[in-house]
Amino acid sequence: MKTLQYPTISSSQIKRGLFVIIFFALVLITLNLSAQTTSYQSIPATSSVKVSGSSNLHDWTMENNHLSAGVAFTFKDGKLNDMTALNLTLKVKELKSDEDLLNSRAYKAMDADKYSTINFKLSSASATPLSNGHYTIKAYGKLQIAGVTKDVILYADAVQNSDKTINCAGSEKLKMSDYGIKPPSFMFGALKVEDQVTINFNIKFKN
């Protein structure tokens, strides 16, 4: 019967192994120290969302100036590196135009009494540096309107300001019918709102 022989490990090999483990541990610690994630909240007074569209008679715009949004930005060496969370809530009845009739028809079309908010929740994002403190943010997430949720991609231009606030601005086109909304009409159909609308957002965040 053969006796199994196990290879012996020298003290120099143990030292080398320990050195490798310590080296990678230090690298991970350094990376974690250089990349920091910070939570930010929107500033309502300087944040807005505009929904614009057209009809067979004239263009129209509805605006909300009470936007609530929370976001988490990751910084590396003091510069924006990533966006790791974004939750945005918009109250439907705080979207207003100068025309009361347009407001009431829009709220009815969106069933605002039942679905009182529009929501966006981030799934993942990337931040690409441009110049002069500007970044392009590509955000993948779920947009919920009138109880219908769709996967969307939002693009935003982000700017790091000297007071450490961050501005994010962009626009997105969508069709109301994709969210089960029938475009409203007026005057027994004499005025018909087009299906496609443009959402423009300008949000200022502070930590």
N, C-alpha and C positions, 0 to 999 in steps of 0.2 A: 504494500500500500504506500502510495506516494504521499509525502508530507507537503501540504501547500505552503508555498513561501510567498509572503506579501512583501512588496517593495518597501524599502525603508525610505523615510523622508528625512533629509538632512536639515540641520538648523538653518543653513543658508537658504534652502528652498522655502522654509516656513517664513523666514524674514522677507523674502521676495513676495510671497503671497500676501503677507500682511501689508507690505508697502503698496501693492496694487489696490487692495481694498481701501486703504486709507486715502490713496490718491483719488480714486473715483468718488469717495465720500466727500472729499474736499471740493471736487469739481461740482457735485450736485449742490452742496451748500452755497458755493459761490454763485451758481446760476439762480438759486432761490433768492439770494440776497439782492442780486442785480435786477430781478424782475419782481415788481410789486403790483398787487392788484388793489385798486381803490374804488369804493362805491361813490357814485354821484347821483344827485337828484336834479330834476329839471327846475328851472326858475320860471314860474308861470308868467311873470310880467314881461319876460323877454323870449317866450316860447309860443309858437303858433302853428296851427295847421289850417291850410286853406283847401277847400274842395271846389274845383272849377269845372264848368261844363258849358255846353251849348244847347240851344233849342232852334227850332225853325224860325224864331223871331229875333232872339238876342242871346248873348252870353250871360252867364250868371256865376256868382261866387258865394260860398258860405265859409265862414271863418270861426275858429275856436281859439280863444286866448287863455284857456285854463287847462292846459295840457299837463297831465301827470305822468311822469316817466322816471324810472330808476334804471341805472346802468352801472356796469362794472368795467372799468378800463384797466388794462395791464400796462405798466410802464417799465421800460428797460433803460437804465442810465438816464432817467429823467425824461425820456421821450416815449410817446404813445407807441405801444407795440401790438396791442390786441384789444378786442372787446369780448368779454366772456359772459355777459348777461345783459339783457335789455327787456324790460317789461313796460309797455306803453298802454295807457288807458285814456280813452277819449269819450266824454259824455255826448251822446248823440244830440240831445236837446240844447247843448251849449254850442253847437254848430248853428250859426245864424247868418242870414243875408239881410239886406235892407227891405226885403219884401216879406211881409207876414204870411201871405198866401203861399209863397214858395216854401217857407219854413214848415208850415203845417202840412203841406202835401208831401214834402220830403220826409218828415217824421212819420207820417202815415205809411208811406211806401217802405220805410225801413222798420216798421212795426216797433217804434221806439219805446212804447209803453211796456212791451214784453222784453225787447233786447235793447236795454238802455245805454250800453257802451259798445265802443269799437275797441278791440284789443289786439295787440301784437306781442308775441313772445318769441324771443331769440332762441334759435337752435344752435347755430354756430356763426362765426364771423371771421373776417381777415382784415387787417389794416395794412395798406401799402403807402409808404412815405412818398411824398412828392417833393415840395420845396417850400421854404418860408413857413415851416410849421404846419403845413397842410398834409392831410392824409386822405386817401380814398378808402372808405369802409364798405365792404361787401357783406351784408347781413342776411343770412338765411333764417327764416322763421315762419311762424303760423299767424296769419291775419284772420281775425274773426269779425264778420260784419253780419248783422241781422241773423245771428245764430248759425251762420255758415262759416266754416273754417277752411282756408286754402293755404297751401304752401307758397310762399312768395320769396323773392330776392329783392332787397332794398339796397340802393347805392346812396351813399352820403359823402359829402365833403366835410371833413372834420378839421378843426383848427384849434391848436393849443394857444390860449391867450396868455398874456404876461401876468394876469392876476390868477392864473391856474384854473380858470374856467375853460370849458370846451364847448365850441359851437358845432352842431351837426346840421347840415342842410341838404335837402335833396328833393326828388319828386318821383312819383310812380303813377303810371296810367293803369286803369282797370275798368272793367265793364260791370255795371250794376247787376246785369242779368246773371253774371257768374256767381253772385251771392244771393240769387233768388229774389232780387229786387226788380220790380217792374218800374221802369222810368216813368215818373209822374207826368200827367198832362193837365191842361187848364182849358177853361172856356169851351167845354164840351169837345175837346180834342183839337181846337184851333191852334193851341200852343203845345208842342210836343218836345219833351226833353230828350236829348240824345243819350244813348246807352253809355258811351265812354265818358269817364271823368278823369281829371288829373288831381292828384293829391300832392300838394307842396308842403313841406315841413321845414321849420327852422327852430331848433331846440337848443337852448343854452343850459349847460349842466354846471353844477358846482358841487364840491365835496363837503 
